Amino acid sequence: MAEQTKQPAAPAKSVLTEEDRRQINLAVRQTKTGVMDPVEYDQMKIIAADLVASKALPSTFQNAYQVQMALMAGKEMGLTQMEALNDLYFVSGKLQIYGKATPAALRRAGWRIKKFDESVKDTCTATIVNVKTGEEITDTFTFEDAVLSGFTKDKYGNLKFGWKEGANRKRKMRYAVLSQIIHTYVPEVLGSVAGIGDYSEDYLDAQVNDGQFRKQQGEERKMDKLSKLMAEDKEEAVEGEVVEDKK
């Protein structure tokens, strides 16, 4: 007797009707939960699309999805929409907070800058205080720290304009010491946005310079290749010339 092949069991029929699914989908899109506010989400999508179409955004934003991510992250950090667009950037695909937004981030988290001590040359000591608890945190950043971090020089080993002695270096030293305090003592200042970092202007400048450097290298390689091809063509033309016999 031939062995009977066992047929797979038929999948259980869903008890949900098409109308049920429609209602669930509608509820997901309209019901505010601890995960998200769907109406706000859709509004951000509209704003992001309009902003991309305006072509008036910082160059680090490549598409509407990145703009929307910045708006959502900014909301979690207590930023207004315009603050989020001006203070948050994408570096190598990762959302970062810009250097000059660091003092604002401290204020939003309930900290205030009590004082800067710049009495020692090329050294900046900052003290911040928590307005609720009175807790104080002090730390120091030196120009030597910046040099060792590789922030101060361009790809050619020259001192960047912003790090030359004067007001620009003073400003950069202040941002640097505040950033150091945040990452060392109060990382919660950056909010609940997972993985968000802080980069100084120098890092962003380095990214731009690196892009320009790569572009220049590419152009030089193209020109070199073109020169070689032209030289090869010339050699072939010389070898192929017919020399007339003058006899």
Buried (B, 14 or more C-beta within 10 A) or exposed (E): EEEEEEEEEEEEEEEEEEEEEEEEEEEEEEEEEEEEBBEEBEEBBEBBBEBBEEEEBBEBBEEBEBBBBBBBBBBBBBBEBEBBBBBBBBBEEEBBBBBBBBBBBBBBBEBEBEEBEBEEEBBBBBBBBBEEEEEEBBBBBBBEBBBEEEBBBBEEEEEBEBBEEEEBBEBBBBBBBBBBBBEEBBEEBBBEBEEBBBBBBBBBBBBEBEEEBEEEEEEEEEEEEEEEEEEEEEEEEEEEEEEEEEE
